[in-house]
Amino acid sequence: MAAQDNQIQDSSFQLMDEDQLSVKLIEAQYALKDSKDKANAKSVLVLVSGIELAGKGEAVKQLREWVDPRYLRVKADAPQSFNHQQTFWQPYARFIPAEGQIMVMFGNWYSDLLTTAMHVSKPIDETMFETYIEQMRAYEQDLKNNHVDVIKVWFDLSWKSLQKRLDTIDPGEARWHKLHGLDWRSKKQYDSLQKLRQRFTDDWEIIDCEDETERDQQFAQLVLQTLQHCPAHLSKAKGRWKQSKVPELLLNPNEGGLENGDYKDELKKLTKKVAEALRFDTRNIVIAFEGMDAAGKGGAIKRIVKKLDPREYEIYTIAAPEKYELRRPYLWRFWSKILPEEKISIFDRSWYGRVLVERVEGFANAVEWQRAYDEINRFEKDLYDSQTLVIKFWLAISKDEQEARFQAREETPHKRFKITEDDWRNRGRWDDYLNAAADMLERTNTAYAPWHVISTNDKSTARLEVLRAILKQLKAE
């Protein structure tokens, strides 16, 4: 489909009475706002881009006058060239709207893509450009699957009209527009931009901005249509789920361990090597731990950071999501934690909760957890492509060993806080958790983010194997 096919034609568009349009927008806005915390909850993300002086700002300003401005959020940023040490979505992830909200983004991942393609000294080749588009659309589909409806609007303006508007604006304002990255007096740059954007706007709404009144109403009516016709959420999975076989490593962990003296010597050597390897690696590092309760996640993390300065890393202990987090895509609370400026991020439990505890305990329906494997793989691939190494561990112990550790915790004063009634209750779902882990390991073990299964009932052995696995993956990559 050509980009122009999405353009609103004069024959199909009709101006509405402004008061009537305002009433409809506010009604739809409040219906969206009132949907939060309900089964049909959703949010709307409006991505805005286009030709300079086409009237993007004016259209959004007018929309704000027609709606209740308290419930229309706007994020405006000048386009930036891609930083290849962060994903295209990282600058914007914190601003993904919660259920019940509308967010308009001036400046978004497409604006950054165009800026990078137009200005970076080493241009993006056609294959890489198309790869970015595929990744962006996959990310947007994940947003839609997680109750964020996405509408993309391109404000178009002919070269002739652009030049007329440039002739009439204040010189100070013209300089400000030029700072957005292009010389809008250059026909060559204008044509290059139009050629580039036509490679991704086939699924955008294109507004012809020659007429300012029609432009503003077209934009407002597009938002209204989106609010009134947000897609329903799927709640039932299609087809029968094919359960993966539980690996032997999960069923029968090793029993043996080292002598205490040998363990201490090896631990001292490995903790130093791991600290140096993590510290001097040029990439950001994300280390994620999963496993049965009492499998030794905390002890392993303690040994990883033993020789690191506390300023070099951040540890995230992931519990049940807060209410405000439940109103956003489930990966949102991890998007907002993995930051480009953070060299080493360690997760005691992670985004895999969707396919583990949320699956087993019924907090996510079958559609949600079955879809999550692909969403997680895309998330980790985006991190990998932005020079972030993901190292994942599943710590496996036997059911009998878990019981012994639970009892030891109850009998040890400074460890009693680690054991709860839920921990004992969860033992009744042991086989369900093993099945969930089997599916997780099979479906998310990738070349760019492989799983390391540490299967042993001996704590000392597990800690050493974790350290060795980190060194091995750092060296392999």
C-alpha positions as CSV (number, residue, x, y, z in Angstrom):
1,M,0.0,0.0,0.0
2,A,1.4,3.4,-0.9
3,A,1.8,5.9,1.9
4,Q,-0.7,8.3,0.3
5,D,-3.5,5.6,0.5
6,N,-4.0,6.4,4.2
7,Q,-4.4,10.1,3.5
8,I,-7.8,11.5,4.5
9,Q,-9.5,12.6,1.3
10,D,-11.7,15.7,1.1
11,S,-14.6,13.6,-0.2
12,S,-14.7,11.4,2.9
13,F,-13.9,14.0,5.5
14,Q,-16.5,16.4,6.9
15,L,-16.1,19.2,9.4
16,M,-18.1,18.9,12.6
17,D,-19.5,21.6,14.8
18,E,-16.7,22.3,17.2
19,D,-18.9,22.2,20.3
20,Q,-20.3,18.8,19.2
21,L,-16.8,17.6,18.5
22,S,-15.6,18.7,21.9
23,V,-18.5,17.0,23.7
24,K,-17.8,13.7,21.9
25,L,-14.1,13.9,22.6
26,I,-14.6,14.6,26.3
27,E,-17.2,11.8,26.6
28,A,-14.7,9.4,25.0
29,Q,-11.9,10.7,27.1
30,Y,-13.8,10.1,30.3
31,A,-14.9,6.7,29.2
32,L,-11.2,5.8,28.6
33,K,-10.3,7.3,32.0
34,D,-13.0,5.3,33.8
35,S,-11.9,2.1,32.2
36,K,-8.8,1.8,34.3
37,D,-8.8,-1.2,36.7
38,K,-11.6,-2.8,34.7
39,A,-11.5,-5.8,32.4
40,N,-11.7,-3.6,29.3
41,A,-9.1,-1.1,30.5
42,K,-6.9,0.4,27.8
43,S,-4.8,3.5,27.0
44,V,-4.0,5.4,23.8
45,L,-0.6,6.4,22.5
46,V,-0.5,9.0,19.7
47,L,2.8,9.2,17.7
48,V,3.1,12.5,15.9
49,S,5.6,13.3,13.2
50,G,5.7,15.2,9.9
51,I,7.0,18.1,7.9
52,E,8.1,21.1,9.8
53,L,5.5,24.0,9.8
54,A,2.8,21.5,8.7
55,G,1.0,22.4,12.0
56,K,1.7,19.5,14.3
57,G,1.9,21.7,17.4
58,E,-1.1,23.8,16.4
59,A,-3.2,20.6,16.0
60,V,-2.2,19.2,19.3
61,K,-2.8,22.6,21.0
62,Q,-6.3,22.7,19.5
63,L,-7.0,19.1,20.6
64,R,-6.1,20.2,24.1
65,E,-8.7,22.9,23.9
66,W,-11.4,20.5,22.8
67,V,-10.7,17.9,25.5
68,D,-10.2,18.1,29.2
69,P,-6.6,19.1,29.2
70,R,-5.9,17.5,32.6
71,Y,-6.2,14.1,31.1
72,L,-4.3,14.6,27.9
73,R,-0.5,14.2,28.4
74,V,1.9,15.5,25.8
75,K,5.6,14.7,25.6
76,A,7.6,16.9,23.2
77,D,11.2,16.3,22.4
78,A,13.5,17.4,19.5
79,P,14.5,14.4,17.4
80,Q,17.8,12.7,18.4
81,S,20.2,10.5,16.6
82,F,20.2,6.9,17.8
83,N,22.5,6.1,20.6
84,H,23.6,2.6,19.7
85,Q,24.1,1.7,23.4
86,Q,20.4,2.0,24.1
87,T,17.3,0.5,22.4
88,F,15.2,2.8,20.2
89,W,12.4,2.6,22.9
90,Q,14.4,3.3,26.0
91,P,14.2,7.2,25.8
92,Y,10.4,6.8,25.7
93,A,9.6,3.7,27.8
94,R,8.9,5.7,31.0
95,F,6.2,7.7,29.2
96,I,4.1,4.8,27.8
97,P,0.6,5.7,29.1
98,A,-1.1,3.8,31.9
99,E,-4.6,2.4,31.4
100,G,-7.1,5.2,31.2
101,Q,-4.5,7.7,29.8
102,I,-3.9,9.4,26.5
103,M,-0.3,10.3,25.6
104,V,0.7,12.3,22.5
105,M,4.4,12.0,21.7
106,F,6.1,14.7,19.6
107,G,9.4,13.2,19.0
108,N,9.4,9.4,19.1
109,W,11.4,6.5,17.7
110,Y,10.4,7.3,14.1
111,S,11.6,10.9,14.5
112,D,14.9,9.6,15.8
113,L,15.2,7.1,12.9
114,L,14.7,9.9,10.4
115,T,17.2,12.1,12.1
116,T,19.7,9.3,12.2
117,A,19.2,8.5,8.6
118,M,19.4,12.1,7.5
119,H,22.3,13.4,9.6
120,V,24.6,10.7,10.9
121,S,28.0,10.7,9.1
122,K,27.7,6.9,8.5
123,P,24.2,6.5,7.0
124,I,21.8,3.7,7.8
125,D,21.8,1.2,4.9
126,E,18.5,0.0,3.5
127,T,18.6,-3.3,5.3
128,M,19.2,-1.7,8.7
129,F,16.5,0.9,8.0
130,E,14.0,-1.9,7.3
131,T,15.2,-3.9,10.4
132,Y,14.5,-0.9,12.6
133,I,11.0,-0.5,11.1
134,E,10.3,-4.2,11.7
135,Q,11.5,-3.9,15.3
136,M,9.4,-0.7,15.9
137,R,6.2,-2.3,14.5
138,A,6.8,-5.4,16.7
139,Y,7.2,-3.2,19.7
140,E,4.0,-1.4,18.9
141,Q,2.2,-4.7,18.4
142,D,3.4,-5.8,21.9
143,L,2.0,-2.5,23.2
144,K,-1.3,-3.1,21.5
145,N,-1.4,-6.7,22.9
146,N,-0.9,-5.2,26.4
147,H,-3.8,-2.7,26.1
148,V,-2.0,0.3,24.6
149,D,-3.7,1.3,21.4
150,V,-1.2,3.0,19.1
151,I,-2.1,5.5,16.4
152,K,0.5,7.1,14.2
153,V,-0.2,10.4,12.4
154,W,2.0,12.1,9.8
155,F,1.4,15.8,9.1
156,D,2.2,16.3,5.5
157,L,2.8,19.6,3.6
158,S,3.8,20.2,0.0
159,W,7.2,21.8,-0.8
160,K,5.4,24.9,-2.2
161,S,3.3,25.5,0.9
162,L,6.3,24.9,3.2
163,Q,8.2,27.7,1.4
164,K,5.3,30.1,1.7
165,R,5.0,29.5,5.4
166,L,8.8,29.9,5.8
167,D,8.5,33.3,4.1
168,T,6.0,34.5,6.6
169,I,7.4,33.3,10.0
170,D,9.5,35.4,12.3
171,P,13.3,35.1,11.7
172,G,13.8,34.0,15.3
173,E,11.2,31.2,14.9
174,A,12.7,30.2,11.6
175,R,16.0,29.6,13.4
176,W,14.2,27.5,16.0
177,H,12.7,25.3,13.3
178,K,16.1,24.9,11.7
179,L,17.4,23.6,15.0
180,H,15.2,20.6,14.5
181,G,17.8,19.2,12.2
182,L,16.9,20.1,8.6
183,D,17.3,23.1,6.4
184,W,13.7,23.4,5.2
185,R,14.8,25.6,2.4
186,S,16.7,22.7,0.9
187,K,14.5,20.9,-1.7
188,K,17.0,18.0,-1.7
189,Q,16.6,17.5,2.0
190,Y,12.8,17.8,1.8
191,D,12.7,15.2,-1.0
192,S,15.1,12.8,0.9
193,L,12.9,13.0,4.0
194,Q,9.7,12.3,2.0
195,K,11.3,9.4,0.3
196,L,12.5,7.9,3.7
197,R,9.2,8.4,5.5
198,Q,7.2,6.7,2.7
199,R,9.1,3.5,3.6
200,F,7.3,3.3,6.9
201,T,4.1,5.4,6.8
202,D,2.0,2.8,5.0
203,D,0.3,2.0,8.3
204,W,0.1,5.7,9.4
205,E,-2.7,8.2,9.1
206,I,-1.6,10.9,6.7
207,I,-3.1,14.4,7.1
208,D,-2.8,16.9,4.3
209,C,-2.1,20.2,6.1
210,E,-2.8,22.7,3.4
211,D,-6.0,23.8,5.2
212,E,-5.4,24.6,8.9
213,T,-9.0,24.2,10.0
214,E,-9.4,20.9,8.3
215,R,-6.0,19.7,9.6
216,D,-7.0,20.3,13.2
217,Q,-10.3,18.6,12.9
218,Q,-8.9,15.7,11.0
219,F,-6.4,15.1,13.8
220,A,-9.1,15.5,16.5
221,Q,-11.4,13.1,14.7
222,L,-8.7,10.5,14.3
223,V,-8.1,10.6,18.1
224,L,-11.9,10.4,18.6
225,Q,-12.2,7.4,16.4
226,T,-9.4,5.7,18.2
227,L,-11.0,6.4,21.6
228,Q,-14.3,5.1,20.4
229,H,-13.0,1.9,18.7
230,C,-10.1,0.6,20.8
231,P,-9.8,-3.1,20.1
232,A,-11.2,-5.6,22.6
233,H,-8.6,-7.7,24.6
234,L,-8.3,-11.4,23.8
235,S,-8.9,-13.6,26.8
236,K,-9.0,-17.1,25.4
237,A,-6.0,-18.9,23.8
238,K,-6.4,-20.5,20.4
239,G,-5.5,-24.2,20.2
240,R,-4.1,-26.6,22.7
241,W,-0.9,-25.8,24.5
242,K,2.0,-28.2,23.9
243,Q,3.8,-28.7,27.2
244,S,7.6,-29.1,27.1
245,K,9.3,-32.0,28.7
246,V,10.8,-31.2,32.0
247,P,14.7,-31.5,31.6
248,E,16.5,-34.0,33.7
249,L,18.6,-31.1,35.2
250,L,15.5,-29.8,36.8
251,L,14.3,-33.2,38.1
252,N,17.6,-34.5,39.6
253,P,20.1,-31.9,40.8
254,N,23.6,-33.0,41.7
255,E,24.4,-33.6,45.3
256,G,28.2,-33.4,45.6
257,G,30.2,-30.4,46.7
258,L,33.7,-29.1,47.4
259,E,35.7,-29.3,50.6
260,N,35.4,-26.0,52.5
261,G,39.0,-25.0,52.0
262,D,38.9,-25.7,48.2
263,Y,35.6,-23.7,48.0
264,K,37.0,-20.6,49.7
265,D,40.2,-20.6,47.5
266,E,38.2,-21.0,44.3
267,L,35.6,-18.4,45.4
268,K,38.2,-15.8,46.2
269,K,39.8,-16.3,42.7
270,L,36.5,-16.3,40.8
271,T,34.9,-13.3,42.6
272,K,38.0,-11.2,41.7
273,K,37.9,-12.4,38.0
274,V,34.2,-11.7,37.7
275,A,34.5,-8.2,39.2
276,E,37.3,-7.3,36.7
277,A,35.5,-8.9,33.8
278,L,32.2,-7.0,34.5
279,R,34.0,-3.7,35.3
280,F,36.1,-3.6,32.1
281,D,33.6,-4.9,29.7
282,T,32.5,-2.2,27.3
283,R,28.8,-3.3,27.3
284,N,26.1,-2.9,29.8
285,I,25.4,-6.1,31.6
286,V,22.0,-7.4,32.8
287,I,22.0,-10.5,35.0
288,A,18.7,-12.2,35.8
289,F,18.1,-14.9,38.4
290,E,15.1,-17.3,38.5
291,G,14.6,-20.5,40.4
292,M,12.5,-22.2,43.1
293,D,12.2,-20.5,46.4
294,A,15.4,-21.0,48.5
295,A,17.4,-22.1,45.5
296,G,20.2,-19.7,46.4
297,K,19.6,-16.6,44.2
298,G,20.5,-14.2,47.0
299,G,23.7,-16.0,47.9
300,A,24.8,-16.1,44.3
301,I,24.2,-12.4,43.8
302,K,26.1,-11.6,47.0
303,R,29.2,-13.4,45.5
304,I,28.9,-11.7,42.2
305,V,29.1,-8.2,43.7
306,K,31.6,-9.1,46.5
307,K,34.6,-7.4,44.7
308,L,32.5,-4.7,43.0
309,D,32.1,-1.1,44.3
310,P,28.4,-0.5,45.2
311,R,28.4,2.4,42.8
312,E,29.1,0.0,39.9
313,Y,25.9,-2.0,40.0
314,E,22.2,-2.0,41.0
315,I,20.3,-4.9,42.4
316,Y,16.5,-5.2,41.8
317,T,14.5,-7.5,43.9
318,I,11.3,-8.2,42.0
319,A,8.1,-8.8,43.9
320,A,4.4,-8.7,42.9
321,P,3.8,-5.6,40.7
322,E,2.4,-2.5,42.3
323,K,-1.1,-1.2,41.3
324,Y,0.3,1.5,39.1
325,E,2.5,-1.0,37.3
326,L,-0.4,-3.3,36.6
327,R,-1.9,-0.4,34.6
328,R,0.9,-0.6,32.1
329,P,2.3,-3.3,29.8
330,Y,3.8,-6.0,32.1
331,L,7.3,-5.4,30.7
332,W,7.1,-1.7,31.5
333,R,8.5,-2.0,35.0
334,F,11.6,-3.6,33.5
335,W,11.9,-1.2,30.5
336,S,12.0,1.6,33.1
337,K,14.6,-0.1,35.2
338,I,17.2,-1.0,32.6
339,L,18.9,2.3,31.9
340,P,21.8,3.0,29.5
341,E,23.8,4.8,32.2
342,E,23.6,1.7,34.5
343,K,26.6,-0.5,33.8
344,I,25.5,-3.6,35.7
345,S,21.9,-4.5,36.6
346,I,21.1,-7.6,38.6
347,F,17.6,-8.9,39.0
348,D,16.5,-11.3,41.8
349,R,13.5,-12.6,39.8
350,S,12.7,-10.8,36.6
351,W,10.3,-10.4,33.6
352,Y,10.0,-14.2,33.6
353,G,7.4,-13.9,36.3
354,R,4.8,-13.6,33.6
355,V,5.5,-17.2,32.4
356,L,6.2,-18.6,35.9
357,V,4.3,-17.4,38.9
358,E,1.7,-15.4,36.9
359,R,1.0,-18.4,34.8
360,V,0.9,-20.9,37.6
361,E,-1.2,-18.8,40.0
362,G,-3.5,-17.5,37.3
363,F,-2.6,-13.9,37.5
364,A,-2.1,-13.9,33.7
365,N,-4.6,-15.6,31.4
366,A,-3.5,-18.1,28.8
367,V,-3.4,-15.6,26.0
368,E,-1.1,-13.3,28.0
369,W,1.4,-15.8,29.3
370,Q,1.5,-17.8,26.0
371,R,2.2,-14.6,24.1
372,A,4.8,-13.5,26.5
373,Y,7.6,-15.8,25.3
374,D,7.9,-14.0,22.0
375,E,7.5,-10.6,23.8
376,I,10.4,-11.5,26.1
377,N,12.6,-12.7,23.2
378,R,12.1,-9.4,21.4
379,F,12.8,-7.5,24.5
380,E,16.1,-9.3,25.1
381,K,17.0,-9.1,21.4
382,D,16.5,-5.3,21.5
383,L,18.9,-5.2,24.5
384,Y,21.4,-7.4,22.8
385,D,21.3,-5.2,19.6
386,S,22.0,-2.1,21.8
387,Q,25.1,-3.6,23.3
388,T,23.5,-4.9,26.5
389,L,24.5,-8.4,27.4
390,V,21.8,-10.5,29.1
391,I,23.0,-13.3,31.3
392,K,20.2,-15.6,32.7
393,F,20.2,-18.2,35.4
394,W,17.8,-20.9,36.6
395,L,18.9,-22.3,39.9
396,A,17.5,-25.8,40.4
397,I,17.3,-27.7,43.7
398,S,15.3,-30.8,44.7
399,K,12.0,-30.6,46.5
400,D,13.6,-32.3,49.5
401,E,16.4,-29.9,49.6
402,Q,14.0,-27.0,49.5
403,E,12.2,-28.3,52.5
404,A,15.4,-28.7,54.4
405,R,16.3,-25.1,53.6
406,F,12.9,-23.8,54.6
407,Q,13.2,-25.6,58.0
408,A,16.7,-24.2,58.5
409,R,15.4,-20.7,57.8
410,E,12.7,-21.1,60.4
411,E,15.3,-22.2,63.0
412,T,17.8,-19.5,62.2
413,P,16.9,-16.1,63.8
414,H,18.5,-13.9,61.2
415,K,16.9,-15.9,58.3
416,R,13.3,-16.2,59.6
417,F,12.3,-13.2,57.5
418,K,13.1,-15.2,54.4
419,I,10.3,-17.7,54.9
420,T,6.6,-17.1,54.6
421,E,3.3,-19.0,54.5
422,D,3.2,-18.5,50.8
423,D,6.6,-20.2,50.4
424,W,5.2,-23.3,52.1
425,R,2.0,-23.1,50.1
426,N,3.9,-22.9,46.8
427,R,5.4,-26.2,47.4
428,G,2.0,-27.7,46.6
429,R,2.5,-26.4,43.1
430,W,6.0,-27.8,42.6
431,D,5.2,-29.8,39.5
432,D,3.3,-26.9,38.0
433,Y,6.3,-24.7,38.5
434,L,8.6,-27.3,36.9
435,N,6.3,-27.5,33.8
436,A,6.3,-23.7,33.6
437,A,10.1,-23.6,33.9
438,A,10.4,-26.3,31.2
439,D,8.4,-24.2,28.7
440,M,10.3,-21.1,29.6
441,L,13.7,-22.7,29.1
442,E,12.7,-24.2,25.8
443,R,11.0,-21.1,24.3
444,T,13.4,-18.4,25.5
445,N,16.8,-20.0,25.3
446,T,18.3,-18.0,22.4
447,A,21.8,-17.5,21.0
448,Y,21.8,-13.9,22.2
449,A,20.4,-14.6,25.7
450,P,21.0,-18.3,26.6
451,W,19.9,-19.9,29.9
452,H,22.4,-21.2,32.4
453,V,20.8,-24.0,34.4
454,I,22.7,-24.5,37.7
455,S,21.4,-27.8,39.0
456,T,22.8,-28.7,42.4
457,N,21.7,-29.1,46.0
458,D,25.1,-27.8,47.2
459,K,25.2,-24.1,47.7
460,S,28.9,-23.7,47.3
461,T,29.0,-25.5,44.0
462,A,26.1,-23.4,42.7
463,R,27.8,-20.2,43.6
464,L,31.0,-21.2,41.8
465,E,29.1,-22.4,38.7
466,V,27.3,-19.1,38.5
467,L,30.6,-17.2,38.5
468,R,32.1,-19.5,35.9
469,A,29.1,-19.1,33.7
470,I,29.3,-15.3,33.8
471,L,33.0,-15.4,32.8
472,K,32.2,-17.9,30.0
473,Q,29.4,-15.9,28.5
474,L,31.4,-12.6,28.7
475,K,34.3,-14.3,26.9
476,A,32.1,-16.0,24.3
477,E,30.5,-12.7,23.4
